Amino acid sequence: MACIGLWIVWLETMCAPCLQLALFVSCLFFVTDASSVAVIIRSQQNEYHNRVASEKKAELDEQIKLHGLNAEVILMHREWPIEGGWVIVPLFPDISRKYAAKYDWVMFIEDITNVDLKRLLEEVLPKHDPEKAMYFGRCLYDNEISIIHHFAFYDGKVREFKYPDFHAGWVMSKTLVRKVAEDYDLETKKSDFQIDVQHEIAMFLDENQGVKMTCVKDLCGSKTNNKCVTSIDFDFPYCGDHIGLDDIHISVKTTKIFHTNRVQVVKDTWGKYVKNIIYYSNITDPSVPTIDCGVPNTERGHCGKMEAIILDAYNNEKLKAFPWLVIADDDSIIGLSSLVKLLNCYNPKIPIVLGERYGFGLNAGYGYGYITGGGSMVMSRGAVDAWVKHGCKCPSNDTPDDMFLGQCFSYTIGIPVTHSPRFHQARPQDYSDGYRGNLKPVSFHKHWEVDPMKVYRQWFADDDDATFGIKMPEPTQAPEPIPVPIPPTPTEKPYRDEL
């Protein structure tokens, strides 16, 4: 207060224009000095992710202590140990009560987001007004309508809608946090699917608050410059090499009509590297070879086939020794070198179901997460054992397999699935260029209007060849894809996954 008094006395000796300029500069200085932020890490319960997030929190806490910053770091999975926290919206009432009164801003980051808190507080936040209902970050946009965004903006304005890159971090003003909390009504939230939370939360804020995203260049993905205060690392962390490809049992769900096309693509690309691969079909076909898993083919769902695979991994003496089980579709496109690097970070002795996480009913504060099947579902040995020992059993052969797997682990076993953004349920072009370029991928999915050989060659072939030493054949001219009408937006699962 004494410093402010001396500043005012000095101003009284100045001419009027100089006084106005000095007051303006002093206001800027005051706002800069007062910036404050609560940083919420969207952490996960899984052992590895808990450790990574805890290390991130310790690093940020050290920055706060070193520079005397007005900030606090919160681990989401500890502060709000509910599955619905993953989609953020159900947390807003509690976030508002605990943090909107203490801090001007609330920032959300992932456990892999690097943040320079000092520069964020001194260079970025002062440019914006926390009294205004707003949010900002690195903007993503789609080049075309996408199934993962419910075919939104089919009117042609898809590129105009901006949504936050969660990897780069994104920031909400205290005013917007309070408005969302005041208007949030848990009872009116319908139970629907959560696919891409980044896009869905931007839609939620636009539709319910009339607030569109503000784009800033200070928050960055994997491509950075000296102005960036956030960033992420594109490549995999090194977690050792105790797991190799021979430690992974890969199962491919298929059916007779796809033995000569989809399955052949698998065999010509990533499948040729795998010694421990079984094609589970509805018939035995020595030409592949496939085995008849004892479950008739269904138009959708395939829970019975998935259960047969899990039981085979549990009961078959030849398969019991494998630490990891991968359940893939016959149109999954997988980078095995990437998969091996990733799995070295996890402990196969504990129950883990890993992949790209979707959700059902999470925006209403309940529901469950599940690993979407097309990008492949990875189960640890501990997860295979838990499925059997807890008596999980598919209600029917055509129950959605990925959803029931998530439901079983959430409700029966009590362990939520683990998300990795490196798995992808859709094709490369279904993701924003900016998002797709953030992290080295493990998988993509679908042969629809895309050349799967080209996708594999572009994203995975070089690494797999360097790791496993088998070159892909030279590319041949691919036939032109047959145009297929865009299907309507799904309102409920069953999604037809074409098995």
N, C-alpha and C positions, 0 to 999 in steps of 0.2 A: 504493500500500500504506500510506503514512503517513496518508493521509486516512481509510482504513478503521480503522487503529489508534486514531486520535483519536475516531472515532465510537464504537468499542467502550468506550473509557475513559469517555466522556460517558454512555453507557448505564448503566454500573455505578452511577452516582449517582442513578438514577431508581427510582421505586417499581415493583413487579412488574407491575401492570397497564399502566402507562405503558411499561415496557420491552417488553412483548409487542407493544403497538401500534407502537412505534418500530421494532422488528425487522421487523414486517410491512410497514411503509412503506418501510423500507430495502431489503427484498427486491424490492418493486415497482420501486423506483428502479434497482436493479441490473439487473433483467431488461430494463427500458426501455433502459438505457444499452448493453446487450450485444446487442441485436437486430441481426441481420445477414442479408443476402439476396443471392443471385445472381439477376440478372434476365436471362432468356433471351428474346430477340426472335425470334419465328418469322418470320424474314426469307426472302427469295427471291432467286434468282440473277439474275433479270431486271434490266436496267440501271436502270430507274426505281425498282423496289422496293429494289434495293441502295442507291441514293442516299437514298431515304426512310428506310430502316432505319439507315444510317450516320449520317444527321442526327439520328435519334432517339437513337442511342447517344451521340453527341457531347453532346447536350442533357442526357442522364442522367449522363454522366461529369462534366459541369460542376456538376450538383447535388451529386454525391458529393464533388467537390473543394471546392466552396464551403462545404458544411456538415460536412465531415470525416466522412462516413458510411461505415459498414462494409458496403460493397456493391461489386458488380462487374457489368458489363453484357456480355453475350455475343451475338454475331450467329450464329444457328443455321446459316445456309447457309455460313458460313465455318468455323465450328468443326466442323460435321458435314456436309460437302458430299456427302450422299447423299440420294436421293429419299425414302427411308424416314423421314428425319428429320421430314418434314412431319406424320406421324402421332404423333410424339413417343415412343411406347412403345419402339421399338428403341433409343432413345438412353439409356434409364434406367441401364443398367450403366455407361456412360461418364460420365453426369452424376453418378452416385453417387461414382465414383472421384475425379472432379476437383473436385466442389463440395460434396458432402454433409458432408465432413469440415471444410471451411473456413467454411461458412455454415449458419445455423439453418434457413433457408428458401430454397426455389427458386421463383421467380415466372416465369410464362410470360405474355408479352404479344404483341400484334400490332404491326406497324410503324406502325399508326395510333393506338395506345393512348397517351394522355397520362397521365403518372404524376408525382405529387408524392412523391418518394422520402423526403424528410425527414418528412413526416407519416405516410407508410406505416410507417417504422421507429420513429417515436416514439409514434404514436397507435393503429395497427392491429395490428402484429405482436405487441406486448407483451400483447395480450389473449388470445393463444393460446399453446399449449405445443408447442414444436418437438420435444419428446421423445415426443409422442403421434403415432401414425400418423393423420394427418388432412390434409385439403385444404379450402380455402375460396375463395369468390369470390362474384360475383353469380350467383344461381341462375336458371336457365331451366327451364321445364316446358312440356309439350305440353298443349293443350286436348283433343286427340283423337289417336287412333292415326294414325301417319303413315308413308307409304312410305319417306321419307328416313331413318326410324329403324327400318326393317325390321318395321313394325307391332308394335313391342314393347308390352307391357302391354295386350294386347287383352282382358285380364280386367277392365278397367275402372279400373285403378289408375294410369292414365297420368299424371294430374296430380300424383301423389305422388312420382314419380321426378324428382329434381333433377339438373341437369347444368350445367357452367360456361359462362358467356358469355365466350368467348375474347377478344372485343373489350374487355371490361372488365378483363381480366387475371385470373389465378387463381394461387393459391399453395399449394405442397406443403411439408409439414414434411420436414426432413432424414431423420426416422425413416421416413416413408412412402416416400421416394425410395429409401432403402436396402433396405427390404422388397421393393419392386417389383423392384429390381435383382437381389437375391438369388434371387428366385423366377422371374425371366425366363429362359425357355429358348427360344432362337431356333429350335431344331430342331422344336419342337412346334407352332409357330405355323402354322396353315393359311393357304393363299392364298385370301383372300376379298376382298370389296369394301369399300372405305372410302368412306363417303358424307358423314357429318357427324362429324368427329373429336371435336367437343365432346361429343356424346352417346355416342359409342363409347368414349371414354376413361373416362367416368363408369361405363358398363356394365362395362368392364374392371376398374376399381378395386373396384366392388361385387362382381363375381363372383369375382375372384381374391384380393382382400385383405379383403373384407367391410367395406369403408370406404365410407360414404355421404358426400355433400358437405355441408359446413357453409355455410349461407347468411349472408352479411354484407351490410350496406347501404353500407359504406364504398367498395366498388368499384362503379363505375357505368358505364352506357352513355352514350347521347347526351343523356338527360334527367338533369341533375345538380342537386345542391344544395351548400350550403357544407360538408357533411360528407364529400363525395366526395374520395377521393385518386386515383381514376382516372376517365377520361372519354374519349369519342371525339367527333369532329365529324361530324354527320349529313350535311352537304352535301359536294359534290365539292371537292377542292382546285382552285385556279385554275392551270392549266398553259398558258394562252395560248389563242389562237383560230386557229391556223394550219391546223387541220383543220375542215372543215365537212361538212354532210351530203352535198354533191355530191362529196366525196372518198371516199365509201364505196360500194362495190358490194355490194348485198344480194341474196343468192340464197335462194330458198325451195324446199325439197324438198317435193314433193307427188305425188299420184297422182290418177287420173281420178275416183275416187269422192268425193274431197274438194274438187273444183273449185267446187261450188256451195254448200258450207257453210263449211268451215274457211278456204279461200282467200278467200271473200267477207268473212269477219270481218277478215282481214288487210287487205283492200282498203278496208274501211269504217273501220278504225282507223289503225294506224301506217303501213300500206302506202301510204296516199294521199299521204303527204308525200314519198315517195321517188321521185326521178326515175330513179335507176339501180337498178332492181329487176327480177330475172328469176325467173320461176316455172319450175323444172325439174321436168318430169313424165315420165310414160311415154307420153304422147301430145301431139300439138300441138292445142291448143284455142284458136282465135282469140277466143273470148268472154272469156277471162281477161285477157290471152293467156298461154298456157304454151308452152314448147318441149319437144319430145321430146328428152331428153338421150341417147337411144340405149341406155339401160339398162332392162331390164324390171323391173317392180315386184316387190319381195320382201316377205314377211310381216314380216321383221325384218332388222336389220343395216344395209342401205343403204350399204355401203361403196362399191359400184360407182357409185352416184349421187353420193356425195360426191366421189369421184375425178374423175368427169366434170366436176363444178363447178370443182374446183381446176385441172384441165387447161384448161378453158375460160378461166379467169382468167389462166392462163399464156400460152396460145396466141392468144387472140382479141385482135386489134389494138385493138379498141374498149375492151377491159377492162384492158389492160396498164398504163394510166396511173393506175389507182386505187391509192392507198396501202394501202387496207384492203378485205378481203373478209369479209363476214359470212355464215355458213352457218346459216340458221334452219330450223326445222320449220314446217309450215303451221299448227301450233297454238302457236307461240311468240308471246308478248305482249311487245312491246318498247317502251321509252320512248326515242325517238330523240334527244331533247334531252339526256337523261342519257348515252346512248351517245356522242354527239359530245363532251361535256365530258370523259368518261373517256378517250377515245382521244387527246385532245390531250396526255395525260401520257406517251404512249409513242412510241417511234421506229419508224416503219413500215419503215425500211430494214434493220433487223436482224430475224432470225427470232423472231416472237412468236406463240404460240397462246394466246389469252386467253379466259377465261370462268370458270364454276364448276368447280373442280377436284374430281374424284373420284379414287380410286386402286384399283389391283388388286395385291394381294400386298405392299403397302408395310408392313403390320404385321409381316411376317416378315423385314423388313430388305432386301428386294429388290422386284421388281415395278416398276410405273411409274404415274405420274399421267396422267389424261386429262381433257379438258374435256367435260363431259356435254352432249349435243347439244341437248336440249330448251330450255335457256336461251339457246341460240345459241352457236356457236363462231366466234371472231373470229381471222382470220389476217392478219398483216401481209404487205406485198409481199415482204419478206425471207423469210417463212415459205412463201409460195406458191412462190417460186423454189427454196428449199431442198428442198421436197418433190420437185420434179421433178429437180433436179440430183443429189440423193442416191439417186435411183432407187426411191423409195417407191412401192409398188404393192399394191393390195388383193388379198389371197389369193383372195377370191370376192366376188360382188356382195352376198351377205347377211352378210358379216363385219361385226360391230359397228363402225360408222363412227367413232364418237367414240373408242372404245378403240384402234382401229388407228392413228388419227391420233396419239394420245398415245404409243403404242408406237413408232411410226416416229420421232417427235421425241426420245424418250428413248434408244432403242437405236441407231438408225441415224444420226441427225443429232447426237445428244449434247446436246440442249438441252431441258430439261424444260418442260412447259406452265406458264403463269403464272395464278395464282389471283386472281380478284376476287370477294369475297363479295356484290357488287352484282348478279350474275347468279344466277338461281334456276331449277333444274331442275323444280321442282314448283309447286303453286298457293300463293297467299298463306296460306291456312289450314293448309298443311302445315308451316309454320314457327312457332316460338314467338313470341308477341306481343312479348316483350322483344327477341328477336333481330331480328325483322322491322323493329322501330322504330329500330334502331341506325343504319342507313345508307340513304341514298336509293337505291332500286333502279334497275337497268337493264332487268331482264326477269323474267317469270314464264313458266310453261309449263302446258299442258293446258287442255282444254275440258270435262273430266270433272266432272260434278256442280257446275259453276260457270258463271256467265254471263260469257264472255270480254269482251263489250262493257262490262260493269259493272267488271270488273277493270281494263281499260284506262282507263276513265273515272275510276276512283278513284285510280289510281296515276300515270298518265302524261299524260292528255289536256290538263290545264291547262298543263303545262310545254311540251308540244309545240305547243299552240295559241299560247302566248305567244312561242315561238321561231320557228315557221314560219307562223303566221297563218291557219290553216284550222280553223274550229270543227267539232266533231263534231255530227252531227244530234241533235236532241232525243231522249232515250231513249223507247223504246216498251216496253210491258209484255212482259217476257220470259216465255217458257213455263216452266212448272215443270220443273226438271231431272228426268230419269228416273233413279230409284234404280238403282244398279249394285252388285252384290255386291262386297265388298272382295276383291281377288285375294290369293292366298297370297303369303307372303314369298318373294321370288326368292332362289334359292340359287345361281344362276349366271346370267350374262348369256348367253342371250338375254332381254332385256326386250322385250316387244312394244311398239313405239312407234307402231304403228298406221298407218304409211305404207304 
